[in-house]
Amino acid sequence: MIAIKESIWTSQIKERLPKLTKLIEQNPVQEKNVSRGELGVIMYYFYLSRILGDDRLAQQAHIRLEQLLRQLTDSGLVNATLSSGLAGLGLALEILVNEGFIGDDYDHFLRRIDVYVHENAIKKIEREDTDFLHGGTGGYHYLYYRLDRNPDVREYLSEYVRKLSVITHTARAGSYLKNTYMWRPAWPDEINFSLSHGMAASILLLLNLYESEVEQDLAESLVRRYIPFITTHKKMVDYQQGKHSFFPNTVVPRDGDFRPAEESSYLGGLRWCYGDLNAIHFLYKAGLILQEPEWFQLASEAGLATLAMKDIGNAKCHGSLFCHGATGIAHYYDYLRRISGIKDYQAGYDHWMQIAFSEYEKEEEQKLYLDLSGNFLEGAVGSGLVLMNALQGEPGYWEKLWLLS
């Protein structure tokens, strides 16, 4: 058992964590992937074994992992994506190895996955399917974590950056990427800015590759073209702190340029998957890495303004969950505090942790989301891992799965 770091949340976490674990046990998942399936549950139990000091949980998780790997051809992990496929499996294994939960015995297996993921992800990028969860970007996010273990991966990532340059479109204020995965008939040329489905993920991955000296000049050039395209849409008129976001979720072609489709585009709220927290994230990271203090200042302006967004409705918060809910918002504020060094974000973390515990009570009373309990992004798995972070006093390596890196 680790030494528990006492905080104002410790007693509530100790009470809630067994309840989340019971929900996961009583509502077994049907899929095998990391976002909605067995892989996420396995990660949960490995971390829980550390928190509780229970080697039996770790042994059971290891057995479940080996069973999953033996059943791979029948497990639904035959695509290359992060959310539901082999990129997610590969990154989950990297996380478990990094944490010391499993031995570093999978390199030959992962090298085969590396080839498969690259061959499929590059085709998605060529088709402008830049989706993080379901498209090509998530595949290269996984491959980034293979750089130190597989020398072939550097060329895979170089090809990705070069191909990204080919599919980059130029506009007045900068450049942009499409995401054909999110194509909608009403807005066929809509440009998405989010982490889960849009340009934020591409920017963050390019910054990681820049730091690793993968096509460094081209990666920097692309980031410097993408960011102005997004920040030029900062809301200047009728902005209401605590209600509006600084940046829209999407823009569409209008009057020879790009504009937010409607006023609701600035009502994105606070979420891991989309909204201002994503833009604040890449602005901090790009400002630090590329030495652009104006981007860092803009990130702080937008980030500190979000602290006024306390209402669940305005935040578009759906319960206690990670992707759309309060634990994910709390974790994001903790992450922003760490990368920015700004202590004010602790207030955001504390507020949304309090909301999370209120939502837990409501979900328990009304028996909400039971069928999603074993999901990582939309269930008790991700939510529980956020609580475990608080107990151990530091973030788990699992956060890197979702581009918090």
C-alpha positions in Angstrom: 0.0 0.0 0.0 1.2 3.5 -0.8 1.4 6.2 1.8 -1.9 8.1 1.4 -1.5 11.8 0.9 -4.1 13.4 3.2 -6.3 16.1 1.7 -9.8 17.6 2.2 -11.0 14.8 -0.1 -9.4 11.8 1.5 -12.4 10.6 3.6 -14.9 11.0 0.8 -12.6 9.2 -1.6 -12.1 6.3 0.7 -15.8 6.0 1.0 -16.5 6.4 -2.7 -13.8 4.2 -4.2 -15.2 0.9 -3.0 -18.6 1.8 -4.4 -17.1 2.6 -7.8 -15.2 -0.7 -7.8 -18.4 -2.5 -6.9 -20.2 -0.8 -9.9 -17.4 -2.0 -12.2 -17.7 -5.5 -10.9 -21.4 -5.7 -11.1 -21.6 -4.3 -14.7 -19.1 -6.3 -16.7 -18.1 -4.7 -20.0 -18.8 -6.4 -23.4 -15.9 -4.9 -25.3 -12.1 -5.3 -25.0 -10.8 -1.9 -25.8 -9.3 0.8 -23.6 -12.1 3.4 -23.7 -15.2 1.3 -23.2 -13.9 -2.2 -22.4 -11.7 -4.7 -20.6 -8.4 -2.9 -21.1 -9.6 0.1 -19.2 -10.9 -2.1 -16.4 -7.6 -4.0 -16.2 -5.7 -0.7 -15.8 -8.1 0.3 -13.1 -7.4 -2.8 -11.1 -3.7 -2.5 -11.4 -3.8 1.0 -10.0 -6.3 -0.1 -7.3 -3.9 -2.8 -6.3 -1.2 -0.2 -5.6 -3.6 2.1 -3.7 -4.8 -0.8 -1.5 -1.5 -2.7 -1.3 -3.4 -5.8 -2.5 -1.2 -8.1 -4.6 -4.2 -10.3 -5.3 -5.8 -7.5 -7.4 -2.6 -7.1 -9.4 -2.5 -10.9 -10.0 -6.1 -11.0 -11.2 -5.5 -8.0 -13.5 -2.5 -9.7 -14.9 -4.5 -12.9 -15.6 -7.2 -10.9 -17.3 -4.6 -9.1 -19.4 -3.1 -12.4 -20.6 -6.6 -13.8 -21.4 -7.3 -10.7 -23.4 -4.1 -11.0 -25.4 -4.7 -14.7 -26.1 -8.2 -13.8 -27.4 -6.9 -10.9 -29.5 -8.2 -12.1 -32.9 -11.7 -12.4 -31.5 -11.7 -9.4 -29.2 -12.7 -6.6 -31.5 -9.3 -4.9 -31.4 -8.6 -5.5 -35.1 -8.6 -1.8 -36.0 -5.7 0.6 -35.5 -7.5 3.4 -33.5 -6.7 4.6 -30.0 -10.3 4.4 -28.6 -11.3 1.0 -29.8 -8.3 -0.7 -31.4 -4.7 -1.7 -31.3 -3.2 1.8 -30.7 -5.1 1.8 -27.4 -3.9 -1.7 -26.6 -0.3 -0.7 -27.3 -0.4 2.4 -25.3 -2.1 0.7 -22.4 0.7 -1.9 -22.3 3.3 1.0 -22.4 1.5 2.6 -19.4 1.5 -0.7 -17.4 5.1 -1.3 -18.2 6.1 2.3 -17.3 4.2 2.0 -14.0 6.0 -1.3 -13.2 2.7 -3.3 -13.1 3.9 -5.7 -15.8 7.3 -6.8 -17.1 8.8 -5.3 -20.2 8.1 -8.5 -22.2 6.0 -7.3 -25.0 8.4 -5.6 -27.4 8.2 -8.1 -30.2 4.4 -8.1 -30.0 4.3 -4.3 -29.9 6.6 -4.0 -32.9 4.0 -5.8 -34.9 1.4 -3.5 -33.6 3.6 -0.5 -34.6 3.6 -1.5 -38.2 -0.1 -2.2 -38.3 -1.0 1.1 -36.6 1.2 3.1 -38.9 0.0 1.4 -42.1 -3.6 2.1 -41.2 -3.2 5.5 -39.5 -1.4 7.0 -42.4 -4.2 6.1 -44.7 -6.7 7.8 -42.4 -4.5 10.9 -42.4 -4.4 10.9 -46.2 -8.2 10.8 -46.2 -8.1 13.8 -43.7 -9.5 11.6 -40.9 -7.5 13.4 -38.2 -9.7 12.3 -35.3 -7.9 11.6 -32.1 -10.1 8.9 -30.6 -11.3 7.2 -33.8 -8.9 8.3 -36.6 -5.3 8.7 -37.6 -4.1 11.1 -34.9 -4.6 8.7 -32.0 -2.5 6.1 -33.8 0.5 8.4 -34.0 -0.1 9.5 -30.4 0.6 5.9 -29.5 3.6 5.6 -31.8 5.1 8.7 -30.2 5.4 6.6 -27.0 7.3 3.9 -28.9 10.1 6.2 -30.1 12.6 5.0 -27.5 11.9 1.3 -28.0 11.5 0.9 -31.8 13.9 2.8 -34.1 11.6 2.3 -37.0 9.0 4.5 -35.4 10.9 7.7 -36.0 10.3 7.4 -39.8 6.7 6.6 -39.2 6.3 9.8 -37.2 8.2 11.8 -39.8 5.9 10.5 -42.5 3.0 11.6 -40.4 4.2 15.2 -40.1 5.0 15.4 -43.8 1.6 14.0 -44.7 -0.1 16.4 -42.3 1.6 19.3 -44.2 0.1 17.9 -47.4 -3.5 17.9 -46.1 -3.1 21.3 -44.4 -5.4 24.1 -45.8 -4.6 27.8 -45.8 -6.9 30.5 -44.8 -6.6 34.3 -44.1 -5.7 33.9 -40.5 -3.6 30.8 -40.6 -4.0 27.2 -41.6 -6.4 24.4 -40.6 -7.1 20.7 -40.7 -10.3 19.0 -41.6 -11.6 15.9 -39.8 -13.7 13.8 -42.2 -14.7 11.5 -39.4 -16.8 14.3 -38.0 -18.4 15.2 -41.3 -22.0 16.5 -41.0 -24.3 17.1 -43.9 -25.5 20.5 -42.5 -21.9 21.8 -42.2 -19.8 19.8 -44.7 -16.7 22.0 -44.3 -16.9 22.5 -40.5 -13.5 22.8 -38.7 -13.4 21.2 -35.3 -11.0 22.7 -32.6 -11.4 20.0 -29.9 -9.0 17.5 -28.4 -11.2 14.5 -28.9 -12.1 15.2 -32.5 -10.2 18.3 -33.7 -7.2 20.4 -34.2 -6.1 20.6 -30.5 -5.0 17.0 -30.6 -2.9 17.5 -33.8 -1.2 20.6 -32.2 -0.4 18.8 -29.0 1.0 15.8 -30.8 3.1 18.0 -33.1 4.5 19.7 -30.0 5.5 16.3 -28.6 7.2 15.5 -31.9 9.0 18.8 -32.0 10.5 18.2 -28.5 11.6 14.8 -29.8 13.2 16.4 -32.9 10.9 14.6 -35.3 10.6 16.8 -38.4 11.2 19.6 -36.0 11.2 22.6 -38.4 8.0 21.4 -40.2 6.3 20.5 -37.0 7.0 24.0 -35.6 5.8 25.6 -38.8 2.5 23.8 -38.7 1.9 24.7 -35.1 2.6 28.3 -35.8 0.1 28.2 -38.6 -2.7 26.3 -36.8 -2.8 28.3 -33.6 -3.6 31.7 -35.2 -6.4 30.1 -37.1 -8.0 29.2 -33.8 -7.1 32.2 -31.6 -8.4 34.7 -34.2 -11.9 33.5 -33.3 -11.5 34.7 -29.7 -14.9 36.1 -28.5 -14.6 39.8 -28.3 -18.3 40.9 -28.3 -20.9 40.1 -25.7 -18.5 37.8 -23.8 -20.0 36.8 -20.4 -17.5 35.3 -18.0 -18.8 32.2 -16.4 -21.1 31.5 -19.4 -19.2 31.9 -22.6 -16.0 30.3 -23.8 -13.2 32.4 -25.2 -13.0 30.2 -28.3 -15.7 28.4 -30.3 -15.9 24.6 -30.6 -16.1 24.7 -34.4 -16.1 27.2 -37.3 -17.6 27.0 -40.8 -17.0 28.8 -44.1 -18.9 32.1 -44.2 -18.6 35.3 -46.2 -15.3 34.2 -47.8 -13.8 33.3 -44.4 -14.5 31.1 -41.4 -16.9 32.0 -38.6 -18.6 30.2 -35.8 -21.7 28.6 -37.0 -23.9 30.2 -34.3 -23.8 31.8 -30.9 -24.0 28.4 -29.2 -20.5 27.7 -30.6 -19.2 29.8 -27.7 -21.1 27.7 -25.1 -18.7 24.8 -25.1 -18.4 24.6 -21.4 -15.6 22.7 -19.6 -14.8 19.2 -20.6 -11.8 16.9 -21.4 -13.1 16.3 -24.9 -13.8 19.8 -26.1 -14.0 23.5 -25.0 -11.6 26.1 -23.7 -9.6 23.8 -21.5 -8.3 22.2 -24.7 -7.2 25.5 -26.2 -5.7 26.7 -22.9 -3.7 23.4 -22.8 -2.1 23.8 -26.2 -1.5 27.5 -25.7 0.4 26.9 -22.5 2.4 24.0 -24.0 3.2 25.9 -27.3 4.0 29.1 -25.4 6.5 27.2 -23.2 8.1 25.0 -25.9 8.2 27.6 -28.7 9.0 30.4 -26.3 6.0 32.5 -27.2 5.0 34.4 -24.0 1.9 35.9 -25.7 0.5 32.4 -26.1 1.2 31.7 -22.4 -0.5 34.9 -21.4 -3.5 34.2 -23.6 -3.8 30.8 -22.0 -3.7 32.3 -18.5 -6.3 34.9 -19.5 -8.7 32.3 -20.8 -7.8 29.8 -18.1 -8.4 32.0 -15.1 -11.6 33.2 -16.7 -12.9 29.7 -16.8 -12.7 29.5 -13.0 -15.9 31.7 -12.9 -17.8 28.9 -14.8 -19.1 27.0 -11.7 -22.6 26.1 -12.9 -23.1 22.6 -14.1 -25.3 23.7 -17.0 -23.0 26.3 -18.3 -20.1 23.9 -18.0 -22.0 21.2 -19.9 -21.1 18.8 -17.1 -22.7 15.4 -17.3 -22.4 13.8 -13.9 -19.2 12.6 -12.3 -17.7 11.1 -15.4 -14.2 11.8 -16.9 -14.9 12.7 -20.5 -18.0 14.9 -20.1 -18.1 15.2 -16.3 -16.8 16.7 -13.1 -13.9 14.4 -12.4 -12.5 15.1 -15.8 -12.8 18.8 -15.3 -11.2 18.6 -11.9 -8.3 16.5 -13.4 -7.8 19.0 -16.2 -7.5 21.9 -13.7 -4.9 19.8 -11.8 -3.0 19.3 -15.1 -3.2 23.0 -16.0 -1.8 23.9 -12.5 1.1 21.6 -13.1 2.1 22.7 -16.6 1.5 26.5 -15.9 2.8 26.7 -12.3 -0.3 28.9 -11.6 -1.8 27.9 -8.2 -5.2 29.5 -8.9 -6.2 26.4 -10.8 -6.4 24.5 -7.5 -9.6 26.3 -6.8 -11.0 24.9 -10.1 -9.9 21.4 -9.0 -11.5 21.7 -5.6 -14.8 23.1 -7.0 -15.2 20.3 -9.5 -14.2 17.6 -7.0 -17.0 18.9 -4.8 -19.4 18.8 -7.8 -18.2 15.2 -8.5 -19.1 14.0 -5.0 -22.5 15.6 -5.3 -23.0 13.9 -8.6 -21.9 10.6 -7.2 -24.7 10.8 -4.6 -27.3 11.6 -7.3 -26.1 8.9 -9.6 -26.3 6.4 -6.7 -29.8 7.4 -5.7 -31.1 7.4 -9.2 -29.1 4.4 -10.5 -27.6 6.4 -13.4 -25.1 5.2 -15.9 -24.9 1.7 -14.5 -24.4 0.1 -17.9 -21.4 2.5 -18.4 -19.7 1.7 -15.2 -16.8 -0.2 -16.8 -16.1 2.5 -19.3 -13.0 4.6 -19.0 -14.1 7.9 -20.5 -17.8 7.7 -19.7 -17.8 5.5 -16.6 -16.4 4.7 -13.2 -13.0 3.6 -14.5 -11.7 7.1 -15.4 -13.6 8.7 -12.5 -12.0 6.3 -10.1 -8.5 6.8 -11.4 -8.9 10.5 -10.7 -9.7 9.7 -7.1 -6.7 7.4 -6.9 -4.5 10.3 -8.1 -5.7 12.3 -5.1 -4.9 9.5 -2.7 -1.3 9.0 -4.0 -0.7 12.7 -4.3 0.5 12.6 -7.9 -0.9 11.8 -11.3 -0.9 8.3 -12.7 0.9 7.7 -16.0 -2.5 6.7 -17.4 -3.3 10.4 -18.1 -0.9 10.3 -21.0 -3.4 8.0 -22.8 -5.7 10.9 -23.2 -3.0 13.4 -24.4 -2.4 15.0 -21.0 1.3 14.9 -21.6 
